[in-house]
Structures are given as structure tokens and as C-alpha cells.
Amino acid sequence: MTQEPQVQDSTEPARSHRPFAVFLRGMAMGAADIVPGVSGGTIAFITGIYFRLLEAIGAIPQAVFTHLVRGRVKAFWDACDGTFLSSLLLGIVVSIATLASAISFILTEYPILIWSFFFGLIVASVWHVGRQVRYYLPVLILPFLAGTIFAWWVTTLPVSQIAPSPMVFFGAGAVAICAMILPGISGSFILVVLGMYVPVLDAIRALDFGTLLIFVAGCLLGLLSVARLITWAFKRFHDPVLALLTGFMVGALNKVWPWKETLSWRTNSAGEQVPLNESSISPLGYAEMTGHDPQLVVALICASAGLVLVLLVDWAGGKRAA
């Protein structure tokens, strides 16, 4: 009788990551989650902690009722991989708190360069995730196409404008975190589509802890719900789920394409006009439409840097697992 294989990262043995290394991965995830179009789940996958993260989150509800309510704090901590989760969460929080303003500035002042970097990063991530498939069968083209079409459609959704309220912050957190944990689906872009990206960033900058707690509560609900579902799906449908996630990342490339035509504008919290809805155009079309240099050479260098970074992470993870 064969034993069902455990879901774990192909690049790292389970529970082998040191807290500081996990903290740095959290920093990278937090930085990615700030950028609309880049998924923290993608960073978790390529840095070798994705499955461990899912299993740790999925273990929390049972650990609460089995250990925590009985006062067995250490058993609860061990059951939900507390050191790993706390190190990762600390890295994400520190990254968002310290980099939110800087990344917003870079996106405004150097959009082509930053989008080119993330475009290269996601292209390499498509290769990284796709190579985790165990058996390449023709039927896998179906979930791959479904993921590609769905993610592409999400990137073309018009941005809504809704009045922020406690319930809206809660709901936005629940929806965005479900997207954020999936490689290829950007939680911050979902916030943009919902019209909640700027209000959430404003709450972070203003240290509005009441609003942020409501948002985090929504995130927690969504996270606990989706993590167990994804873990279950990976254990039973490993290759189709990976094909679906690979498709998500291919479709998401539309959002991080560096050259955009602005279709509508909005006024940000500083009273400045910034793009609201955009569509992808060619570099030559961008030059003709805006009269600005498309910066092709520098864009290629930045895209190559993102691609090489993922390849280096994959190579380093392979050496550690060997």
C-alpha cells in the first residue's frame, strides 16, 4: 500500500528555513504585495516556502481548538509552525511599513523600469512553477488556458470607486488575501480594482490602527479559508493545480507590461493626477502617443535582472535541496 505523498516545497526540505531567512522572504513578499500586478504568492513559491506557508496557515484552526483553548501554548505554537509564521509575518509587515512610500514613488517616477523588472521576474517565475509539474500531459493545457484567460480578464477589469467603510475594508481584506496567496494573482491589484488600494495605503501611511485591524481581520478570515482549500487541491490534483497557477502568471503579465496607455485618471491623496485605468501598448506606440522615450535598452536590462534573480533563487534552492 503506497503512502500519499506530503505536499512540500521542491526546493527546500520541510521546516528547514532559519528565522532570519524566513524574515527576508517575508520582506520580499511584502514588497511584491505593494505593487499592483505582482503576487506575494509568486515570491513565496520561487523562494521555496509556499507549501510550508499553506500548511502552517491551514493548521491554525485545529491547533486553536486542540491546544490553545486548553492552555497548551507551546503545543499550539509547534502545531501551527509559529516561529516560521511569525518570522514571515514580521518581514511582510516591516516591508510594507518601510517600503510603501518608496515603492509608490518609484512606480510614479520610474514606471517603465520597475514594471520591466517585475515583468522579467514573472516570466522566470512561469518557468519555475511550470517545471514543478510531475507529468506533462496534453490534458494540462485546459487548466493552463483557463488560468491564463481568467488572470488576463482580471487585469482588464475597470477600476471601481466605492466609499470606504469598515465593512468595505473587511471585505476587501478577505478578497485581496485570497488572491495574494495565489501565485500570479495580485492581491494589491484586486484592491485597485475594488477601489481600495489608495485607502489601504493611506491607512498604512497614517498608522490608522483601527482601520488596519479591520482590514487585517478580513485578511485573516480569507487566509484561513483559502489555505486549506489550496493545500487540499495540491494533494489531490498536483499537476492540474500547477498548470492553473502557471496560467495565472502568464495572464498576469498583461498587468505588469511596462508600456501603458492611460484611459482615465484619478486624484490621489496628495491632490495629484495619477492613472486610473490603463491598457497595454507597444513601445513604439507608447513613444508616438506620449512623445517620451520608451527606454527599451534600460527596460531590457531591468527585465533581465528580474529574470536572473529568479534563476539564481532557483539555483540556490536546488543546491540546498541536493
GUKOL-627735 format. One line per 10 residues: number of its first residue (from 1); for each residue x, y, z of N, C-alpha, C, O, CB. Coordinates in steps of 0.1 Angstrom, whole numbers. Glycine has a CB too. Example, Ala and Ser with C-alpha at 12.3 -4.5 7.8 and 13.67 -1.06 7.14 Angstrom:
2
1) 132,-57,78,123,-45,78,132,-33,78,142,-33,85,113,-45,90 ~ 128,-22,71,137,-11,71,129,0,79,134,11,80,141,-6,57
! end
This chain:
322
1) 9,-12,0,0,0,0,9,12,0,17,14,9,-10,0,12 ~ 7,21,-10,15,33,-11,10,44,-2,-2,46,0,16,38,-25 ~ 19,52,3,16,63,12,14,75,4,22,78,-5,26,65,23 ~ 4,83,7,1,96,-1,13,105,2,16,108,13,-12,102,3 ~ 19,111,-9,30,120,-7,25,132,0,14,137,-2,36,123,-20 ~ 34,138,8,31,150,15,34,162,6,44,161,-2,40,151,28 ~ 26,172,7,28,184,-1,39,192,6,38,197,17,15,192,-3 ~ 50,194,-1,61,203,4,68,209,-8,67,205,-19,70,195,13 ~ 77,219,-5,84,226,-15,94,216,-21,101,208,-15,91,238,-9 ~ 96,218,-35,106,210,-41,120,216,-40,129,209,-42,102,209,-56
11) 121,228,-35,134,235,-34,139,234,-20,151,237,-18,133,249,-38 ~ 131,231,-10,136,231,4,129,219,12,117,217,10,133,244,11 ~ 137,212,20,131,203,29,121,210,39,124,222,42,141,195,37 ~ 111,203,43,101,210,52,108,214,65,116,207,71,90,200,55 ~ 104,226,69,108,232,82,123,233,83,129,231,94,102,224,93 ~ 130,236,72,145,237,73,149,252,72,161,254,73,151,229,62 ~ 140,261,71,144,275,69,147,282,83,139,280,92,133,283,62 ~ 157,290,83,161,297,95,152,309,96,148,315,86,176,301,96 ~ 149,314,109,140,325,111,144,338,103,136,344,97,139,329,125 ~ 157,341,103,161,353,95,159,352,80,156,361,74,176,357,98
21) 162,339,75,159,337,61,145,338,58,141,343,47,165,323,57 ~ 136,334,67,122,335,65,118,350,66,109,354,58,114,327,76 ~ 124,357,75,121,371,76,124,378,63,116,387,58,129,378,87 ~ 135,375,57,139,381,44,129,378,33,126,386,24,153,377,40 ~ 124,365,33,114,361,23,101,369,26,95,373,16,111,346,24 ~ 98,372,38,86,380,41,88,394,36,79,400,31,84,380,56 ~ 100,400,38,103,413,32,101,413,17,95,423,12,118,417,35 ~ 105,403,10,103,402,-4,88,401,-8,84,407,-17,111,391,-10 ~ 81,393,0,67,391,-2,59,405,0,51,408,-8,61,380,6 ~ 63,412,11,57,424,14,59,434,3,50,442,-1,61,430,27
31) 72,435,-2,75,445,-13,67,441,-25,62,450,-32,90,444,-16 ~ 66,428,-28,58,424,-40,43,428,-39,37,432,-48,60,410,-43 ~ 38,425,-27,24,428,-25,20,442,-26,8,445,-28,20,422,-11 ~ 29,451,-24,26,466,-25,24,469,-40,16,478,-43,38,474,-20 ~ 30,462,-49,29,465,-63,17,459,-70,16,447,-70,42,461,-71 ~ 8,467,-75,-4,461,-82,0,453,-94,5,459,-103,-14,472,-85 ~ -2,440,-94,2,432,-105,12,421,-102,14,412,-109,7,440,-116 ~ 18,422,-90,28,413,-85,23,405,-73,18,412,-64,42,419,-82 ~ 23,392,-73,18,384,-62,28,380,-52,39,375,-56,11,372,-68 ~ 25,382,-39,33,377,-29,34,362,-29,44,356,-25,28,382,-15
41) 23,355,-34,23,341,-35,34,336,-45,40,326,-43,10,336,-40 ~ 36,344,-56,47,341,-65,61,341,-58,69,332,-60,47,351,-77 ~ 63,351,-50,76,352,-43,77,340,-33,88,334,-32,77,365,-35 ~ 66,337,-26,67,325,-17,70,313,-25,78,304,-20,53,324,-10 ~ 65,311,-37,67,299,-44,82,298,-49,88,288,-47,58,298,-56 ~ 87,309,-55,101,308,-60,111,308,-49,123,304,-52,103,320,-70 ~ 108,313,-37,118,312,-26,116,300,-18,123,298,-8,116,325,-18 ~ 107,290,-22,107,277,-16,100,276,-3,102,267,5,121,273,-13 ~ 90,285,0,82,284,13,67,283,11,60,283,20,85,296,21 ~ 63,282,-2,49,283,-5,41,272,2,31,275,9,46,282,-20
51) 45,259,1,37,248,7,38,248,22,28,245,29,42,235,1 ~ 49,252,27,51,253,42,41,263,47,35,262,58,65,256,46 ~ 40,275,40,31,285,44,17,281,44,9,283,53,33,298,34 ~ 13,274,33,-1,269,33,-4,259,44,-15,260,51,-3,262,19 ~ 5,250,47,3,240,57,2,247,71,-6,243,80,13,229,57 ~ 11,256,73,11,263,86,-2,271,89,-7,270,99,23,273,87 ~ -6,278,78,-19,285,80,-31,276,82,-39,278,90,-21,294,67 ~ -31,265,73,-42,256,74,-43,248,88,-53,244,91,-41,246,63 ~ -31,248,95,-31,241,108,-36,249,119,-39,244,130,-17,236,111 ~ -38,262,117,-41,271,128,-55,268,135,-56,267,147,-41,285,123
61) -66,267,127,-79,264,133,-79,252,142,-84,253,154,-90,263,123 ~ -74,241,137,-73,229,146,-64,230,158,-68,225,169,-69,217,137 ~ -53,237,156,-44,239,167,-50,248,178,-48,246,190,-31,246,162 ~ -59,257,174,-66,266,184,-74,258,193,-74,259,205,-74,277,177 ~ -83,249,187,-92,241,195,-86,229,202,-90,225,212,-103,236,186 ~ -75,224,196,-68,212,202,-59,216,213,-58,209,223,-61,204,191 ~ -52,227,212,-42,231,221,-44,244,228,-43,245,240,-29,231,214 ~ -47,255,221,-47,268,227,-58,270,237,-55,275,248,-48,278,216 ~ -70,265,234,-81,266,243,-79,258,256,-85,261,266,-94,262,237 ~ -70,249,256,-66,241,267,-54,246,274,-49,240,284,-64,226,263
71) -49,257,270,-37,263,276,-24,258,272,-14,261,278,-39,262,291 ~ -24,249,262,-11,243,258,-5,252,247,-6,249,235,-13,229,252 ~ 1,263,252,6,273,242,18,268,234,18,270,222,10,285,250 ~ 27,261,240,38,256,232,34,246,222,39,246,211,49,249,242 ~ 25,237,226,20,227,216,12,234,204,14,230,193,10,217,223 ~ 5,245,207,-2,253,197,9,259,188,8,259,176,-10,264,203 ~ 19,265,194,30,271,186,37,262,177,39,265,165,40,278,196 ~ 40,250,182,46,240,173,37,235,162,41,232,151,51,228,182 ~ 24,233,166,15,227,156,12,236,144,11,231,133,1,224,163 ~ 12,249,146,10,258,135,23,265,130,22,275,123,0,269,140
81) 34,259,134,47,264,129,49,278,132,52,287,123,49,261,114 ~ 47,282,145,46,296,149,59,304,146,57,315,143,44,296,164 ~ 71,298,148,83,306,146,84,310,131,87,321,128,95,298,150 ~ 80,300,122,80,303,108,70,314,104,74,324,98,77,290,100 ~ 58,313,109,47,322,105,50,336,111,48,346,104,34,317,111 ~ 55,337,124,58,350,130,69,357,123,69,369,121,61,348,145 ~ 80,349,119,91,355,112,87,360,98,91,371,94,103,345,110 ~ 79,352,91,74,357,78,65,369,79,66,379,72,66,345,71 ~ 56,369,89,46,380,91,54,393,95,51,404,90,36,377,101 ~ 64,391,103,72,403,107,79,409,95,79,421,93,82,399,118
91) 84,400,86,91,405,74,81,413,65,85,423,59,97,394,67 ~ 69,407,63,59,413,55,55,427,60,54,437,53,47,404,53 ~ 52,427,74,48,440,80,59,451,79,56,462,76,44,437,94 ~ 71,447,82,83,456,82,84,461,67,87,473,65,96,450,87 ~ 83,452,58,85,456,44,74,466,39,77,477,33,85,444,35 ~ 62,463,43,51,472,39,52,486,46,50,496,39,37,466,42 ~ 55,485,59,56,498,66,68,507,62,66,519,62,58,495,81 ~ 79,500,57,90,508,54,91,511,39,98,521,35,103,501,58 ~ 85,503,30,87,504,16,75,510,9,76,513,-3,91,491,10 ~ 64,511,15,51,515,8,54,529,1,50,530,-11,40,517,18
101) 59,538,8,61,552,2,71,551,-9,70,557,-19,65,562,13 ~ 82,544,-7,93,543,-16,89,536,-29,92,541,-40,105,535,-11 ~ 81,525,-28,77,518,-40,66,527,-47,66,527,-60,71,504,-36 ~ 58,533,-40,48,542,-46,55,553,-54,51,557,-65,38,549,-36 ~ 66,559,-49,74,569,-56,80,563,-68,80,570,-79,85,574,-46 ~ 86,551,-67,93,545,-79,83,542,-90,85,544,-102,100,532,-75 ~ 71,537,-86,60,534,-96,56,547,-103,52,547,-115,48,528,-89 ~ 56,558,-96,52,571,-102,63,577,-111,61,582,-122,48,581,-91 ~ 76,577,-106,87,584,-113,94,575,-123,99,580,-133,97,588,-102 ~ 95,562,-121,102,553,-130,93,541,-133,98,529,-131,115,548,-124
111) 81,543,-139,72,531,-141,77,521,-150,76,509,-148,59,536,-146 ~ 84,525,-162,88,515,-172,99,506,-166,99,494,-168,94,523,-184 ~ 108,512,-158,119,504,-152,114,494,-142,118,482,-142,129,513,-146 ~ 105,498,-133,101,489,-122,91,478,-128,92,467,-124,93,497,-111 ~ 83,482,-138,74,472,-144,82,462,-152,79,451,-153,64,479,-153 ~ 93,467,-159,102,458,-167,108,448,-158,109,436,-161,112,466,-174 ~ 113,452,-146,119,443,-136,109,432,-132,112,420,-132,124,451,-124 ~ 97,436,-129,87,426,-124,82,418,-136,78,406,-134,75,433,-118 ~ 82,423,-148,79,415,-160,88,404,-161,85,392,-163,78,424,-173 ~ 101,407,-161,112,396,-161,111,386,-150,112,374,-152,125,402,-162
121) 108,391,-138,106,383,-126,95,373,-128,96,361,-125,104,391,-114 ~ 83,377,-134,72,369,-135,74,359,-147,70,347,-146,59,377,-138 ~ 81,363,-158,84,354,-169,92,342,-163,89,331,-167,91,361,-180 ~ 102,345,-155,111,335,-150,103,326,-140,105,314,-139,123,341,-143 ~ 93,332,-133,85,325,-123,76,315,-130,73,304,-125,77,335,-115 ~ 71,319,-143,63,310,-151,71,297,-153,66,286,-152,59,316,-164 ~ 84,299,-157,92,287,-159,94,279,-147,94,267,-147,106,292,-165 ~ 97,286,-136,100,280,-123,88,271,-118,89,260,-114,103,290,-112 ~ 76,277,-119,64,270,-114,61,259,-124,57,248,-120,52,279,-113 ~ 62,261,-137,58,251,-147,67,239,-146,62,228,-149,60,257,-161
131) 80,241,-142,88,229,-141,86,220,-129,92,209,-128,103,233,-141 ~ 77,225,-120,73,216,-109,63,206,-112,60,196,-104,68,225,-97 ~ 57,207,-124,48,196,-129,55,183,-130,66,182,-135,41,200,-142 ~ 48,173,-125,55,159,-124,53,152,-138,63,146,-142,48,151,-114 ~ 42,153,-144,39,146,-157,33,155,-167,21,160,-164,30,133,-154 ~ 40,158,-177,34,168,-187,25,160,-197,29,153,-206,46,175,-195 ~ 12,162,-194,2,155,-202,-6,166,-210,-8,177,-206,-8,147,-193 ~ -11,162,-222,-19,171,-230,-31,177,-223,-35,189,-226,-23,164,-243 ~ -37,170,-214,-49,175,-207,-46,187,-199,-55,195,-196,-55,164,-199 ~ -33,189,-195,-30,200,-186,-31,214,-193,-31,224,-187,-16,199,-181
141) -32,213,-207,-34,226,-214,-47,232,-210,-49,245,-211,-34,223,-229 ~ -57,225,-206,-70,230,-202,-70,239,-190,-74,251,-191,-80,219,-200 ~ -64,234,-178,-63,243,-167,-53,255,-170,-55,266,-164,-58,236,-155 ~ -43,252,-178,-34,263,-181,-41,274,-189,-39,286,-185,-22,258,-189 ~ -49,271,-199,-56,281,-206,-66,288,-198,-68,300,-199,-63,275,-219 ~ -73,280,-189,-83,286,-180,-77,296,-171,-82,307,-169,-90,275,-172 ~ -65,293,-165,-58,302,-156,-54,315,-164,-55,326,-159,-46,296,-150 ~ -48,313,-176,-44,324,-184,-55,334,-188,-54,346,-186,-37,319,-197 ~ -66,328,-192,-78,336,-196,-84,344,-184,-87,355,-185,-88,328,-203 ~ -85,336,-173,-91,343,-161,-82,354,-156,-87,365,-154,-93,332,-150
151) -69,352,-155,-60,362,-150,-59,374,-160,-59,386,-155,-46,357,-148 ~ -59,371,-173,-59,382,-182,-72,391,-181,-71,403,-181,-58,377,-197 ~ -83,384,-179,-96,391,-178,-96,399,-165,-101,411,-166,-108,381,-177 ~ -90,394,-154,-90,402,-142,-82,415,-144,-85,425,-139,-83,394,-131 ~ -71,414,-152,-62,426,-154,-69,436,-162,-64,448,-163,-49,422,-160 ~ -80,433,-169,-87,442,-178,-99,448,-171,-106,456,-177,-91,436,-191 ~ -102,444,-159,-114,449,-152,-113,464,-150,-102,469,-146,-116,441,-139 ~ -123,471,-152,-123,486,-149,-122,488,-133,-127,480,-126,-135,493,-154 ~ -115,499,-130,-114,502,-115,-127,508,-110,-132,517,-117,-102,511,-113 ~ -132,503,-99,-144,509,-93,-140,520,-83,-129,521,-79,-152,498,-87
161) -150,528,-80,-148,538,-70,-159,536,-60,-171,540,-62,-149,553,-76 ~ -156,531,-48,-165,529,-37,-161,537,-25,-149,539,-22,-167,514,-34 ~ -171,540,-17,-168,548,-5,-163,538,6,-170,529,10,-181,555,1 ~ -151,540,11,-145,532,22,-154,532,34,-158,543,39,-131,535,25 ~ -156,520,40,-163,519,53,-157,507,60,-150,499,54,-179,517,51 ~ -160,505,73,-154,494,80,-157,480,73,-149,472,72,-159,493,94 ~ -170,478,68,-173,466,62,-166,464,48,-162,453,44,-189,465,60 ~ -164,476,41,-157,475,28,-143,471,31,-137,463,23,-158,489,21 ~ -136,477,41,-122,474,44,-121,459,48,-112,452,44,-117,482,56 ~ -131,454,56,-131,440,60,-132,431,47,-125,421,46,-142,437,70
171) -142,434,39,-144,426,27,-133,426,17,-129,416,11,-157,430,20 ~ -127,438,16,-115,440,7,-104,432,12,-96,426,3,-111,455,6 ~ -101,431,25,-91,423,30,-93,408,27,-83,401,24,-89,425,45 ~ -105,404,29,-108,389,27,-106,385,12,-100,375,10,-122,386,31 ~ -110,394,3,-109,391,-11,-94,392,-16,-89,383,-23,-118,400,-20 ~ -88,403,-11,-74,405,-16,-65,394,-11,-56,390,-19,-69,419,-11 ~ -66,390,1,-57,380,6,-58,367,-1,-49,359,-2,-59,378,22 ~ -71,363,-5,-73,351,-12,-65,351,-25,-59,342,-30,-88,349,-15 ~ -65,363,-32,-57,365,-44,-42,365,-41,-34,360,-49,-61,378,-52 ~ -39,372,-30,-24,374,-27,-17,360,-25,-5,359,-28,-23,382,-15
181) -24,350,-19,-18,338,-16,-16,329,-29,-9,319,-28,-26,330,-6 ~ -23,333,-40,-21,325,-52,-10,331,-61,-10,343,-64,-35,325,-60 ~ -1,323,-65,10,328,-74,3,333,-87,-5,326,-93,20,317,-78 ~ 6,345,-91,1,350,-104,-10,360,-102,-13,368,-111,-3,340,-112 ~ -18,359,-91,-29,368,-89,-25,378,-78,-22,374,-67,-42,360,-84 ~ -25,391,-82,-20,401,-73,-31,406,-64,-42,411,-68,-15,413,-81 ~ -29,405,-51,-39,410,-41,-40,425,-41,-50,430,-40,-35,405,-27 ~ -28,432,-44,-29,446,-44,-36,451,-57,-42,461,-57,-14,452,-44 ~ -35,443,-68,-43,447,-80,-58,445,-77,-66,453,-82,-38,439,-92 ~ -61,435,-70,-75,433,-66,-80,445,-58,-91,450,-60,-78,420,-58
191) -72,450,-49,-75,462,-42,-77,474,-51,-86,482,-49,-64,465,-32 ~ -69,475,-62,-70,486,-72,-84,485,-79,-91,494,-80,-59,485,-82 ~ -87,472,-83,-100,470,-90,-112,474,-81,-122,479,-86,-101,456,-95 ~ -110,471,-68,-121,474,-59,-122,488,-55,-131,493,-48,-120,465,-46 ~ -111,496,-59,-110,510,-55,-106,512,-40,-108,522,-35,-124,516,-56 ~ -99,502,-35,-95,502,-21,-79,503,-19,-75,503,-8,-100,490,-14 ~ -72,503,-30,-57,503,-29,-52,516,-22,-44,515,-13,-51,502,-43 ~ -57,527,-27,-53,540,-21,-58,542,-7,-50,546,2,-58,552,-29 ~ -71,538,-3,-75,539,11,-66,531,20,-63,535,31,-89,535,12 ~ -63,518,16,-54,510,24,-40,516,26,-35,516,37,-54,495,18
201) -34,520,15,-21,527,16,-22,539,25,-12,541,33,-16,530,2 ~ -32,547,23,-34,559,32,-35,555,47,-29,562,55,-46,567,28 ~ -42,544,50,-43,539,63,-29,535,69,-26,537,81,-53,528,64 ~ -21,528,60,-8,524,64,1,536,67,8,537,78,-1,515,53 ~ 1,546,58,9,558,60,5,566,72,14,571,80,9,567,48 ~ -8,566,75,-13,574,86,-13,566,99,-16,572,110,-27,579,83 ~ -9,554,99,-9,545,110,-23,545,117,-24,546,129,2,549,121 ~ -33,543,109,-47,543,113,-50,528,118,-55,520,110,-57,547,102 ~ -46,525,131,-46,511,135,-60,506,136,-62,494,134,-40,511,149 ~ -70,514,139,-84,509,139,-88,503,126,-93,492,125,-93,520,144
211) -86,511,115,-89,507,102,-81,495,97,-86,486,91,-88,519,92 ~ -68,495,101,-59,484,97,-63,471,104,-62,461,98,-45,488,100 ~ -68,472,116,-72,460,123,-84,454,116,-85,441,115,-75,463,138 ~ -93,462,112,-105,457,104,-101,450,91,-105,439,88,-115,468,102 ~ -91,457,84,-86,451,72,-79,438,74,-81,428,67,-77,461,65 ~ -71,437,85,-63,425,88,-73,414,93,-70,402,89,-53,428,100 ~ -84,417,99,-94,407,103,-100,401,91,-102,389,90,-105,413,112 ~ -103,409,81,-108,404,68,-97,395,61,-101,384,56,-112,415,59 ~ -85,399,62,-74,391,56,-73,378,63,-71,367,57,-60,398,57 ~ -74,378,76,-73,365,84,-84,356,80,-81,344,79,-73,368,99
221) -96,360,79,-107,352,76,-105,346,62,-106,333,60,-120,359,76 ~ -101,354,52,-99,349,39,-87,339,38,-88,329,31,-96,360,29 ~ -77,342,46,-65,334,45,-67,320,51,-63,310,45,-54,340,53 ~ -74,319,62,-77,306,69,-86,298,60,-85,286,60,-84,308,82 ~ -95,305,52,-104,297,44,-97,292,31,-99,280,28,-116,306,39 ~ -89,300,25,-83,296,12,-71,287,13,-69,278,5,-79,308,4 ~ -64,288,24,-51,280,26,-54,265,26,-48,257,20,-44,284,38 ~ -64,261,34,-68,247,35,-73,242,21,-70,230,17,-79,244,46 ~ -81,250,14,-86,246,1,-74,244,-9,-75,234,-16,-95,257,-5 ~ -65,253,-9,-54,251,-19,-45,239,-15,-41,231,-24,-45,264,-19
231) -43,237,-2,-35,225,2,-42,212,-2,-35,203,-7,-33,226,18 ~ -55,212,0,-63,200,-4,-62,198,-19,-60,187,-23,-77,202,1 ~ -63,209,-26,-62,207,-41,-49,203,-46,-48,195,-55,-66,221,-48 ~ -38,208,-39,-25,203,-43,-22,189,-40,-16,182,-48,-14,212,-36 ~ -27,184,-29,-25,170,-25,-32,160,-35,-28,149,-37,-30,167,-11 ~ -44,165,-41,-52,156,-49,-50,158,-64,-52,149,-72,-66,157,-45 ~ -47,171,-67,-46,174,-82,-34,183,-84,-34,194,-89,-59,182,-86 ~ -22,177,-80,-10,185,-80,-7,191,-94,-5,203,-95,2,175,-77 ~ -6,183,-105,-2,189,-118,-13,198,-124,-9,209,-129,0,177,-127 ~ -26,195,-123,-36,204,-128,-36,218,-121,-37,228,-127,-50,198,-127
241) -33,217,-108,-33,230,-100,-21,238,-104,-22,250,-105,-33,227,-85 ~ -9,231,-106,3,239,-110,1,244,-124,5,256,-127,15,229,-110 ~ -6,237,-133,-9,242,-146,-18,254,-145,-16,264,-153,-15,231,-155 ~ -28,254,-136,-37,265,-134,-29,278,-129,-31,289,-134,-48,262,-125 ~ -20,275,-119,-12,286,-114,-3,292,-124,0,304,-125,-5,282,-101 ~ 3,283,-132,12,288,-143,4,297,-153,9,308,-157,18,276,-151 ~ -8,293,-156,-17,301,-164,-20,315,-158,-20,325,-165,-29,294,-167 ~ -22,314,-145,-25,327,-137,-13,337,-140,-15,349,-143,-26,324,-122 ~ -1,332,-139,11,341,-140,12,346,-155,16,357,-157,23,333,-136 ~ 9,337,-164,10,342,-178,0,353,-181,3,363,-187,8,330,-188
251) -12,351,-176,-23,361,-178,-20,374,-171,-23,385,-175,-36,356,-173 ~ -13,373,-159,-9,385,-151,1,393,-158,3,405,-154,-4,380,-137 ~ 8,388,-168,18,396,-175,13,408,-181,19,418,-183,25,387,-185 ~ 0,408,-185,-7,419,-191,-6,431,-181,-5,443,-186,-21,416,-194 ~ -8,428,-168,-8,439,-158,6,446,-157,7,458,-154,-13,434,-145 ~ 16,438,-157,30,443,-155,37,447,-168,49,449,-168,38,433,-147 ~ 30,447,-179,36,451,-192,41,466,-190,33,474,-185,26,450,-204 ~ 53,469,-193,58,483,-189,52,495,-197,52,506,-191,73,483,-192 ~ 47,493,-209,42,504,-217,27,504,-217,21,495,-222,48,503,-231 ~ 22,515,-212,7,516,-210,1,529,-216,8,539,-217,4,516,-195
261) -11,528,-220,-19,539,-224,-29,542,-213,-36,533,-209,-26,537,-238 ~ -29,554,-208,-38,558,-197,-52,561,-203,-53,570,-212,-33,570,-189 ~ -62,554,-198,-76,556,-203,-83,566,-195,-92,573,-200,-83,543,-204 ~ -80,566,-182,-87,576,-173,-78,579,-161,-68,571,-159,-100,570,-167 ~ -80,589,-154,-72,594,-143,-80,596,-130,-92,596,-130,-65,608,-147 ~ -73,596,-119,-79,599,-106,-70,609,-99,-58,610,-102,-81,586,-98 ~ -75,615,-88,-67,624,-80,-64,616,-67,-72,611,-60,-76,636,-76 ~ -51,615,-64,-46,608,-52,-47,617,-40,-52,628,-40,-32,603,-54 ~ -43,611,-29,-44,618,-16,-36,631,-15,-39,640,-7,-40,609,-4 ~ -26,632,-24,-18,645,-24,-24,655,-34,-18,665,-36,-4,641,-28
271) -35,652,-40,-41,661,-50,-35,660,-63,-37,669,-72,-40,675,-45 ~ -27,650,-66,-21,648,-79,-29,639,-88,-36,630,-84,-6,642,-77 ~ -28,641,-101,-34,633,-111,-26,621,-114,-14,622,-118,-37,641,-124 ~ -31,609,-112,-24,596,-115,-33,587,-123,-45,588,-122,-19,589,-101 ~ -27,578,-131,-35,569,-139,-45,560,-131,-42,556,-120,-26,560,-147 ~ -57,559,-136,-67,550,-130,-69,537,-138,-66,526,-133,-81,558,-129 ~ -73,538,-151,-74,527,-160,-64,528,-171,-63,539,-177,-89,526,-165 ~ -57,517,-174,-47,517,-184,-49,505,-193,-55,495,-189,-33,517,-178 ~ -43,505,-205,-42,494,-214,-28,492,-219,-21,502,-221,-53,495,-225 ~ -24,480,-222,-10,478,-227,-9,482,-242,-18,479,-250,-7,463,-225
281) 2,488,-245,5,492,-259,20,488,-262,27,485,-253,3,507,-262 ~ 24,489,-275,38,486,-278,47,497,-274,42,508,-273,39,483,-293 ~ 60,494,-273,69,505,-270,69,517,-280,70,528,-277,84,500,-269 ~ 68,513,-294,67,523,-304,54,531,-303,54,543,-305,68,517,-318 ~ 43,524,-299,30,531,-297,31,541,-286,25,551,-286,19,521,-295 ~ 38,536,-275,40,545,-263,48,557,-267,44,568,-263,47,537,-252 ~ 58,556,-275,66,567,-279,58,577,-288,59,589,-286,79,563,-287 ~ 50,572,-297,42,580,-305,31,587,-298,28,599,-300,36,572,-317 ~ 25,580,-288,14,586,-281,18,596,-270,12,607,-269,6,575,-274 ~ 29,594,-263,33,602,-252,45,612,-256,46,622,-250,38,594,-241
291) 52,609,-267,64,617,-270,76,614,-261,85,622,-262,60,631,-270 ~ 75,604,-252,86,601,-243,94,589,-248,89,581,-256,80,598,-229 ~ 106,588,-244,115,577,-247,110,564,-241,108,564,-229,130,580,-243 ~ 107,554,-249,103,541,-243,113,534,-235,110,524,-228,98,532,-254 ~ 126,538,-235,137,533,-227,138,518,-229,139,510,-219,134,536,-212 ~ 139,514,-241,139,500,-244,151,493,-239,150,482,-233,139,498,-259 ~ 163,499,-240,175,492,-236,175,490,-221,178,479,-216,188,500,-240 ~ 172,501,-213,172,500,-199,161,491,-194,163,483,-184,170,514,-192 ~ 149,491,-201,138,482,-198,143,467,-199,140,459,-191,126,485,-207 ~ 150,464,-210,155,451,-212,165,447,-201,165,435,-196,162,449,-226
301) 173,456,-197,183,453,-186,175,450,-173,179,441,-166,192,465,-184 ~ 165,458,-170,157,456,-158,150,443,-158,149,435,-148,147,468,-156 ~ 144,440,-170,137,427,-172,146,415,-170,143,405,-164,130,426,-185 ~ 158,417,-176,168,406,-174,173,404,-160,175,393,-155,181,409,-183 ~ 173,416,-152,177,415,-138,166,407,-130,170,399,-122,178,429,-132 ~ 154,409,-133,143,402,-126,143,387,-130,142,379,-121,129,407,-130 ~ 146,384,-143,147,370,-147,159,363,-140,157,352,-135,148,369,-162 ~ 170,370,-140,182,363,-135,180,361,-120,185,351,-114,195,372,-137 ~ 174,371,-113,171,369,-98,164,357,-95,168,349,-86,164,381,-93 ~ 153,354,-103,146,341,-101,154,329,-104,154,319,-96,133,341,-109
311) 162,329,-114,170,318,-118,181,316,-107,184,304,-104,177,320,-131 ~ 186,326,-101,196,325,-90,189,319,-78,195,310,-71,202,338,-87 ~ 177,323,-75,170,318,-63,167,303,-66,169,295,-56,157,325,-61 ~ 163,299,-78,160,285,-81,173,277,-80,173,266,-75,154,284,-95 ~ 184,282,-85,197,275,-84,201,273,-70,206,262,-66,208,283,-92 ~ 200,284,-62,204,283,-48,196,273,-40,201,265,-32,204,297,-41 ~ 182,273,-43,174,264,-37,177,249,-41,176,240,-32,159,267,-40 ~ 180,247,-53,184,234,-58,196,229,-51,197,217,-48,186,234,-73 ~ 206,238,-49,219,234,-42,216,230,-28,221,220,-23,229,245,-42 ~ 207,237,-21,204,234,-7,197,221,-6,198,213,4,196,245,0
321) 188,218,-16,180,206,-15,188,194,-19,184,182,-16,168,207,-24 ~ 199,196,-26,208,184,-31,214,177,-19,222,167,-21,218,189,-41
! end
